[in-house]
Amino acid sequence: MADGLGIPLPDAAPLASKQPFPVLDDSPALSEMHYPGDGSIRAKKVAILAANGVEEGSVNAIYDALLAEGAVPRVVSSKLGQLVTAEGQPLQVEATMETMPSVLFDALVIADGENSVANLAVDGHTIEFLRDQYRHCKPLLVPSDASALLQKAGIQTLLPDGSNDPGLLIADDGIAAYVDEFIITLGKPRDYGRETNPPLV
């Protein structure tokens, strides 16, 4: 605590008792890893980030697949209202990154659409949202044309130890082709290989 506050470490306070401290057994009930789950993604909330220029088919594909598995997808953007898709159709925004921050979601998908990704990249809320999802070791599914957005957020495709990041899926052929893999990843416990102190991102 003192080190985190930037002050010298004070002397230890005297013990309240000279009795030995009890040794307690580990409790599986308090361990996330003891109950890894059954692979279900039921009730997990997934943010689908989109902006003007998003590909409607990309949003529909991931949205419908998540709903079918019992998850709770939400189209998230900078502002409420309607987006204009790449096809010129309206798309309803269900939440904003400011009113429903990253901690309220279990995973993140960036929808396909070059213009959508470019519009997200100039919004500071997107960068913060993306960084927080990464820091909290949540699954990320992003199209390959969002690589510049990842770089802007300081996110590397490899873990700090140089190994592949199992929770970061880069969709080279559009995110619809990676839906099944993303659902499997979301159904697993979080991989804490991204964690560093202090955070690198």
ROBAFI-145355 format. One record per atom (N, C-alpha, C, O): residue in one letter; x, y, z. Coordinates in steps of 0.1 Angstrom, whole numbers, padded with zeros to 4 digits, always signed. Each point is the difference from the previous one (the first is absolute). Layout:
// residues N
AXYZ;...
***
This chain:
// residues 201
M+0008-0012+0000;M-0008+0012+0000;M+0009+0013+0000;M-0003+0009-0008;A+0013-0009+0017;A+0009+0012+0000;A+0007+0002-0013;A+0001+0011-0005;D+0003-0022-0001;D+0007+0001-0013;D-0009+0006-0011;D+0004+0009-0008;G-0017-0013+0009;G-0009+0005-0010;G-0003+0015+0002;G-0004+0007-0009;L+0005-0003+0022;L-0003+0014+0003;L+0013+0009-0002;L-0001+0012+0001;G+0012-0018-0003;G+0013+0007-0002;G+0006+0006+0013;G+0006+0010+0000;I-0009-0017+0011;I+0006+0004+0013;I+0008-0011+0005;I-0002-0012-0003;P+0012+0015+0012;P+0008-0010+0006;P-0008-0010+0008;P-0010+0003+0006;L+0014-0016-0006;L-0007-0010+0008;L+0003+0002+0015;L+0011+0000+0004;P-0022+0002+0004;P+0002+0002+0014;P+0003-0013+0007;P-0001-0011-0006;D+0006+0012+0019;D+0002-0012+0008;D-0013-0007+0002;D-0011+0005+0001;A+0013-0018+0000;A-0012-0009+0003;A-0006+0003+0013;A+0007+0003+0010;A-0020-0003-0009;A-0007+0002+0013;A+0002-0012+0009;A+0002-0011-0005;P-0002+0013+0018;P+0002-0012+0009;P-0012-0010-0002;P-0011+0004-0003;L+0014-0017+0005;L-0011-0010-0001;L-0010+0002+0011;L+0004+0003+0012;A-0016-0005-0015;A-0011+0001+0011;A+0001-0013+0009;A-0005+0001+0011;S+0010-0012-0017;S+0001-0012+0008;S+0012-0008-0004;S+0005+0001-0011;K+0001-0008+0020;K+0011-0009-0003;K-0004-0014-0003;K+0008-0009-0002;Q-0021+0007+0002;Q-0005-0013-0004;Q+0003-0003-0015;Q-0001+0009-0008;P+0005-0021+0004;P+0002-0003-0014;P-0012+0001-0008;P-0011-0002+0004;F+0013+0007-0016;F-0011+0001-0010;F-0005-0013-0004;F+0008-0009-0003;P-0021+0007+0002;P-0005-0013-0005;P+0003-0002-0014;P+0000+0009-0008;V+0003-0022+0004;V+0002-0003-0014;V-0013-0005-0006;V-0006-0010+0005;L+0001+0017-0015;L-0013-0004-0005;L+0002-0007-0013;L+0008+0003-0008;D-0017-0013+0005;D+0001-0008-0012;D-0006+0009-0011;D-0008+0008+0002;D+0013-0011-0015;D-0006+0007-0011;D-0014-0004-0002;D-0004-0011+0003;S-0004+0021-0007;S-0015-0003-0002;S-0003+0000-0015;S+0000+0010-0006;P-0003-0022+0001;P-0004+0000-0014;P-0012+0009-0003;P-0002+0005-0011;A-0007-0003+0021;A-0012+0008-0003;A+0003+0015-0003;A-0008+0007-0005;L+0021-0003+0009;L+0004+0013-0003;L+0008+0002-0012;L+0006+0011-0003;S-0004-0022-0005;S+0009+0000-0011;S-0008+0000-0013;S-0008-0009-0002;E+0010+0019-0007;E-0006+0000-0013;E+0004-0013-0008;E-0008-0005-0007;M+0020+0002+0008;M+0006-0011-0008;M-0005-0014+0004;M+0001-0009-0007;H-0006+0008+0019;H-0005-0013+0005;H-0014-0003-0007;H-0003-0012-0001;Y-0004+0022-0004;Y-0012-0002-0006;Y+0001+0006-0014;Y-0005+0011-0003;P+0011-0019-0007;P+0003+0006-0013;P-0013+0002-0009;P+0001+0005-0011;G-0012-0010+0016;G-0012+0001-0008;G-0002-0012-0010;G+0009-0009+0000;D-0020+0009-0007;D-0003-0011-0009;D+0001+0005-0015;D-0004-0007-0009;G+0010+0018+0007;G+0002+0005-0014;G-0012+0009-0004;G+0001+0005-0011;S-0011-0004+0019;S-0011+0008-0004;S+0003+0015+0001;S+0008+0005+0008;I-0014+0003-0017;I+0001+0014+0000;I-0013+0007+0004;I-0002+0012-0002;R-0007-0020+0007;R-0013+0005+0004;R+0001+0012+0010;R+0007-0001+0010;A-0014+0012-0013;A-0001+0012+0008;A+0013+0009-0001;A+0000+0010+0007;K+0010-0014-0014;K+0011+0008-0001;K-0003+0012-0010;K-0006-0002-0010;K+0011+0014+0014;K-0003+0012-0008;K+0012+0003-0009;K+0012-0001+0004;V-0015+0003-0016;V+0010+0002-0011;V-0003+0014-0006;V-0010+0002-0006;A+0020+0006+0006;A-0001+0013-0007;A+0005-0001-0014;A+0011-0005-0003;I-0020+0009-0007;I+0004+0000-0014;I+0002+0015-0004;I-0010+0007-0002;L+0022-0003+0001;L+0004+0014-0003;L-0003+0003-0015;L+0005-0008-0008;A-0012+0019+0006;A-0003+0003-0014;A-0001+0015-0001;A-0002+0007+0010;A+0004-0002-0022;A-0001+0014-0003;A-0006+0001-0015;A-0002-0010-0006;N+0000+0023+0002;N-0005+0002-0014;N+0009-0008-0010;N+0012+0002+0001;G-0018-0009-0010;G+0008-0007-0010;G+0002-0015+0004;G+0007-0007-0007;V-0013+0003+0017;V+0001-0014+0005;V-0008-0009-0010;V-0009+0004-0006;E+0014-0016+0004;E-0006-0010-0009;E-0011-0007+0007;E+0002-0007+0010;E-0014+0009-0015;E-0012-0005+0007;E+0000-0015+0002;E-0004-0005+0010;G+0009-0002-0020;G+0000-0015+0000;G+0010-0005+0011;G-0003-0010+0006;S+0013+0018-0003;S+0010-0004+0010;S-0007+0001+0014;S+0002-0009+0008;V-0009+0020-0006;V-0007+0002+0013;V-0011-0011+0002;V-0001-0006+0011;N-0006+0003-0021;N-0011-0009+0001;N+0005-0014+0002;N-0006-0008+0008;A+0017+0004-0014;A+0006-0013+0001;A+0004-0003+0015;A-0003-0011+0005;I+0011+0020+0000;I+0004-0002+0014;I-0011+0001+0010;I+0000-0007+0010;Y-0009+0017-0012;Y-0011+0002+0009;Y-0009-0012+0001;Y-0003-0005+0011;D-0001+0000-0023;D-0009-0012+0000;D+0007-0012+0006;D-0007-0008+0007;A+0019+0006-0010;A+0007-0012+0005;A+0001+0001+0016;A-0001-0011+0006;L+0004+0022-0001;L+0001+0002+0015;L-0014-0002+0006;L-0001-0007+0011;L-0009+0013-0017;L-0013-0002+0006;L-0004-0015+0000;L-0007-0004+0009;A+0010-0003-0020;A-0003-0014+0000;A+0006-0008+0011;A-0005-0011+0004;E+0016+0015+0001;E+0007-0007+0011;E-0003+0006+0014;E+0005-0004+0010;G-0015+0013-0010;G-0005+0005+0013;G+0008+0012+0005;G-0002+0005+0011;A+0012+0000-0019;A+0007+0012+0004;A-0008+0013-0002;A-0011-0001-0005;V+0016+0012+0010;V-0007+0013-0001;V+0009+0010-0008;V+0007+0007+0006;P-0009-0007-0019;P+0008+0009-0008;P-0006+0014+0000;P-0013+0001+0002;R+0021+0009-0003;R-0005+0014-0001;R+0008+0008-0010;R+0013-0001+0000;V-0019+0008-0009;V+0007+0009-0009;V+0003+0012+0007;V-0008+0008+0005;V+0021-0005-0004;V+0006+0011+0008;V+0007+0010-0009;V+0007-0004-0009;S-0009+0017+0011;S+0006+0010-0008;S+0003+0012+0009;S-0002+0000+0012;S+0006+0011-0019;S+0003+0012+0007;S-0012+0008+0005;S-0001+0006+0010;K-0010-0007-0018;K-0012+0007+0002;K-0012-0009-0002;K+0000-0010-0007;L-0011+0012+0015;L-0013-0007-0003;L-0006+0005-0013;L+0004+0010-0006;G-0014-0017+0002;G-0007+0003-0012;G+0003-0010-0011;G+0001-0012+0003;Q+0000+0016-0015;Q+0002-0009-0011;Q+0013+0002-0007;Q+0004+0012-0002;L+0003-0023-0002;L+0011+0001-0009;L-0005-0002-0014;L-0010-0005-0003;V+0019+0009-0007;V-0003-0002-0014;V+0010-0011-0004;V+0012+0002+0001;T-0016-0014-0005;T+0008-0011-0004;T+0007+0003-0013;T-0003+0009-0007;A+0013-0018+0003;A+0006+0001-0013;A-0010-0002-0011;A+0003+0005-0011;E-0014-0012+0014;E-0010-0002-0010;E-0010+0011-0001;E-0010+0000-0008;G+0011+0011+0017;G-0009+0011+0000;G-0012-0002+0008;G-0010+0008-0001;Q+0010-0019+0010;Q-0012-0003+0008;Q+0002+0005+0014;Q+0012+0001+0005;P-0023+0002+0002;P+0002+0005+0014;P+0002-0012+0009;P-0005-0011-0002;L+0014+0013+0012;L+0002-0011+0011;L-0001+0007+0013;L+0007+0010+0003;Q-0015-0016+0006;Q-0003+0006+0013;Q+0012-0003+0009;Q+0004-0011+0002;V+0000+0022+0005;V+0010-0002+0011;V-0007-0002+0013;V-0010+0007+0003;E+0015-0017+0004;E-0007-0004+0013;E+0006+0006+0012;E-0006+0000+0011;A+0019+0004-0012;A+0007+0005+0012;A+0012+0008-0005;A+0005-0002-0011;T+0000+0011+0020;T+0012+0008-0004;T+0011-0005+0009;T-0002-0005+0011;M+0014+0008-0015;M+0012-0004+0007;M+0001+0008+0013;M+0007-0004+0010;E-0013+0016-0010;E+0001+0009+0012;E-0010-0005+0011;E+0003+0001+0012;T-0015-0005-0016;T-0010-0003+0010;T+0000-0015+0004;T-0005-0004+0010;M+0011-0005-0019;M+0001-0014+0003;M+0015-0003-0002;M+0004-0005-0010;P+0005+0008+0020;P+0014-0002-0002;P+0004-0015-0001;P-0008-0009+0002;S+0021+0007-0005;S+0005-0013-0003;S-0002-0010+0011;S-0002-0012-0003;V+0002+0016+0016;V-0001-0010+0011;V-0013-0007+0000;V-0002-0010+0007;L-0008+0016-0014;L-0013-0006+0000;L-0002-0011-0010;L-0010-0007-0001;F+0021+0004-0007;F-0001-0010-0011;F+0011-0011+0002;F+0010+0003+0006;D-0014-0015-0010;D+0009-0011+0001;D+0009-0002-0012;D+0010-0008+0001;A-0012+0014-0011;A+0008-0001-0013;A-0003+0011-0009;A-0009+0008+0002;L+0017-0007-0012;L-0001+0011-0010;L+0002-0005-0014;L+0009-0008-0003;V-0017+0013-0006;V+0001-0002-0014;V+0000+0013-0007;V-0008+0009+0002;I+0018-0007-0011;I-0001+0012-0009;I-0005-0005-0013;I+0006-0009-0007;A-0017+0014+0003;A-0007-0004-0013;A+0008+0004-0012;A+0008+0010+0000;D-0010-0018-0011;D+0007+0003-0012;D-0005+0014-0006;D-0011+0004+0003;G+0019+0001-0011;G-0003+0013-0007;G+0012+0010+0001;G+0002+0005+0011;E+0005-0003-0022;E+0012+0008+0000;E-0004+0014+0005;E+0008+0006+0008;N-0019+0000-0012;N-0003+0014+0004;N-0004+0000+0015;N+0002+0009+0007;S-0009-0020-0003;S-0004-0001+0014;S+0012+0000+0009;S+0000+0007+0010;V+0010-0016-0014;V+0012-0001+0008;V+0007+0014+0001;V+0005+0004+0010;A-0004+0003-0022;A+0006+0013+0000;A-0007+0010+0009;A+0007+0008+0006;N-0020-0009-0006;N-0008+0010+0009;N+0002-0004+0014;N+0001+0010+0009;L+0000-0022-0005;L+0003-0004+0014;L+0014+0004+0004;L+0002+0004+0012;A+0007-0004-0021;A+0014+0002+0003;A+0003+0015+0005;A+0010+0002+0007;V-0019+0007-0011;V+0002+0014+0003;V-0008+0004+0013;V-0001+0012+0003;D-0005-0022+0003;D-0008+0002+0012;D+0007-0005+0012;D+0003-0012+0001;G+0001+0021+0009;G+0007-0004+0012;G-0007-0010+0008;G+0006-0008+0007;H-0019+0008-0007;H-0008-0010+0007;H+0003-0014-0005;H+0001-0010+0008;T+0001+0008-0021;T+0003-0013-0006;T+0013-0005+0006;T+0001-0012+0004;I+0009+0021-0004;I+0014-0004+0005;I-0001-0005+0014;I+0006-0010+0004;E-0013+0018+0005;E-0001-0003+0014;E-0008-0014+0001;E+0004-0008+0008;F-0015+0007-0015;F-0008-0012+0001;F+0008-0013-0004;F+0000-0010+0007;L+0008+0012-0018;L+0008-0011-0005;L+0011-0004+0010;L+0003-0012+0003;R+0004+0022+0002;R+0010-0002+0010;R-0005-0007+0012;R+0007-0009+0005;D-0018+0013+0000;D-0006-0006+0013;D-0003-0015-0003;D+0002-0008+0009;Q-0008+0006-0020;Q-0004-0014-0004;Q+0013-0009+0000;Q+0000-0011+0005;Y+0010+0017-0011;Y+0013-0008-0001;Y+0006-0002+0014;Y+0004-0011+0004;R-0003+0022+0004;R+0006-0001+0014;R-0008-0010+0008;R+0007-0007+0009;H-0020+0006-0010;H-0007-0009+0008;H-0001-0014-0006;H-0008-0009+0004;C+0017+0006-0014;C+0002-0013-0006;C-0013-0006-0006;C-0003-0012+0002;K-0005+0021-0008;K-0013-0005-0006;K+0003-0003-0015;K+0008+0006-0006;P-0016-0015+0001;P+0001-0004-0014;P-0002+0012-0010;P-0010+0008+0002;L+0018-0007-0012;L-0002+0010-0010;L+0000-0006-0014;L+0008-0008-0003;L-0018+0012-0005;L-0001-0004-0014;L+0000+0012-0009;L-0009+0008+0001;V+0019-0006-0009;V+0002+0012-0008;V+0003-0004-0014;V+0007-0010-0003;P-0012+0018-0007;P+0004-0003-0014;P+0015+0004-0002;P+0005+0008+0007;S+0001-0013-0018;S+0014+0002-0002;S+0002+0015-0003;S+0011+0005+0002;D-0021+0002-0008;D+0002+0014-0003;D+0000+0009+0012;D+0001+0013-0001;A-0003-0019+0013;A+0000+0008+0013;A+0014-0001+0006;A+0001+0004+0012;S+0009-0009-0019;S+0013-0001+0006;S+0006+0014+0004;S+0006+0001+0011;A-0009+0009-0019;A+0005+0013+0004;A-0007+0005+0013;A+0006+0007+0008;L-0019-0011-0006;L-0007+0004+0012;L+0006-0007+0012;L+0001+0006+0010;L+0003-0019-0012;L+0007-0007+0011;L+0013+0007+0004;L+0003+0002+0011;Q+0004+0002-0021;Q+0013+0007+0002;Q-0002+0013+0007;Q+0008+0004+0009;K-0018+0003-0013;K-0003+0013+0006;K-0003-0002+0015;K+0003+0009+0008;A-0010-0020-0004;A-0003-0003+0014;A+0012-0006+0007;A-0001-0002+0012;G+0012-0001-0019;G+0012-0006+0006;G-0001-0015+0002;G+0007-0005+0008;I-0016-0001-0015;I-0003-0014+0002;I+0009-0008-0010;I-0001+0002-0012;Q+0009-0012+0017;Q+0008-0009-0008;Q-0008-0012-0002;Q-0008-0005+0007;T+0011-0002-0019;T-0006-0012-0003;T+0006-0012+0008;T-0007-0011+0000;L+0018+0013+0006;L+0006-0011+0008;L+0000+0004+0015;L-0001+0012+0003;L+0001-0022+0005;L+0000+0002+0015;L+0014+0006+0004;L+0010-0001-0008;P-0009+0007+0020;P+0013+0005+0004;P+0011-0010+0000;P+0012+0004-0001;D-0015-0017+0002;D+0011-0010+0000;D+0003-0005-0014;D+0009-0009-0002;G-0015+0015-0008;G+0003-0003-0014;G-0009-0011-0006;G+0001-0003-0012;S-0010-0003+0020;S-0008-0011-0006;S-0013+0006-0006;S-0003+0012+0002;N-0004-0020-0009;N-0013+0005-0006;N-0010+0003+0010;N-0001-0007+0011;D-0007+0017-0014;D-0011+0004+0010;D-0013-0008-0004;D-0006+0003-0010;P+0002-0013+0018;P-0012-0008-0004;P-0013+0008+0001;P-0010-0005-0006;G+0010+0016+0012;G-0012+0008+0002;G-0001+0011-0011;G-0010+0007+0000;L+0019-0006-0009;L+0000+0011-0010;L-0001-0007-0014;L+0010-0006-0004;L-0022+0007-0002;L-0002-0006-0013;L+0000+0011-0011;L-0008+0009+0001;I+0017-0011-0010;I+0001+0010-0011;I-0006-0007-0012;I+0004-0010-0005;A-0015+0016+0000;A-0008-0006-0011;A+0005+0004-0014;A-0003+0012-0004;D+0010-0020-0002;D+0006+0003-0013;D-0011+0000-0011;D+0001+0007-0010;D-0011-0015+0011;D-0010-0001-0010;D-0014+0005+0004;D-0010-0005-0004;G+0010+0015+0013;G-0013+0005+0006;G-0003-0007+0012;G+0002-0012+0002;I-0009+0019+0008;I-0002-0006+0013;I-0011-0012-0001;I+0000-0008+0009;A-0008+0008-0019;A-0010-0010-0001;A+0006-0014-0001;A-0005-0010+0005;A+0017+0009-0011;A+0007-0013-0001;A+0006-0004+0013;A+0005-0012+0001;Y-0004+0020+0009;Y+0006-0003+0013;Y-0010-0001+0011;Y+0004-0001+0012;V-0016+0002-0015;V-0011+0000+0011;V+0001-0013+0008;V+0000+0002+0013;D+0001-0013-0019;D+0001-0013+0008;D+0012+0000+0010;D-0001-0004+0011;E+0012+0008-0017;E+0012+0000+0009;E-0001+0010+0011;E+0005-0002+0011;F-0011+0014-0014;F-0002+0010+0010;F-0009-0005+0011;F+0002+0002+0012;I-0013-0009-0015;I-0009-0006+0010;I+0007-0010+0009;I-0002+0000+0012;I+0010-0008-0018;I+0008-0010+0008;I+0009+0007+0010;I+0001-0003+0011;T+0006+0014-0016;T+0009+0007+0008;T-0007+0007+0011;T+0005+0001+0012;L-0017+0005-0015;L-0008+0007+0010;L-0005-0010+0011;L-0002+0004+0012;G+0000-0016-0016;G-0005-0010+0010;G+0011-0006+0009;G-0003-0007+0010;K+0016+0011-0012;K+0011-0005+0009;K+0002+0011+0010;K-0004+0011-0001;P+0012-0015+0012;P+0004+0009+0010;P+0009+0011-0006;P+0007-0003-0010;R-0006+0014+0015;R+0010+0010-0005;R+0014-0005+0001;R+0004-0007+0009;D+0004+0011-0019;D+0014-0003+0001;D+0007+0012+0005;D+0000+0011-0006;Y+0007-0012+0017;Y+0006+0012+0007;Y+0014+0002-0005;Y+0008+0007+0007;G-0004-0012-0018;G+0014+0002-0005;G+0003+0014-0004;G+0011+0004-0001;R-0022+0004-0001;R+0002+0015-0003;R+0004+0008+0012;R+0006+0011-0002;E-0009-0016+0014;E+0002+0009+0012;E+0015+0003+0003;E+0008-0009+0000;T-0006+0021+0001;T+0013+0005+0005;T-0002+0011+0011;T-0011+0006+0000;N+0021-0004+0008;N-0001+0010+0010;N+0012+0009+0000;N+0011-0005+0004;P-0012+0018-0009;P-0012+0006-0005;P-0004-0004-0013;P+0008-0007-0007;P-0020+0010+0002;P-0005-0005-0013;P+0009+0006-0011;P+0004+0012+0001;L-0001-0020-0011;L+0008+0005-0012;L-0009+0008-0009;L+0006+0007-0008;V-0019-0009+0008;V-0009+0007-0008;V-0008+0010+0007;V-0009+0007-0005;
***
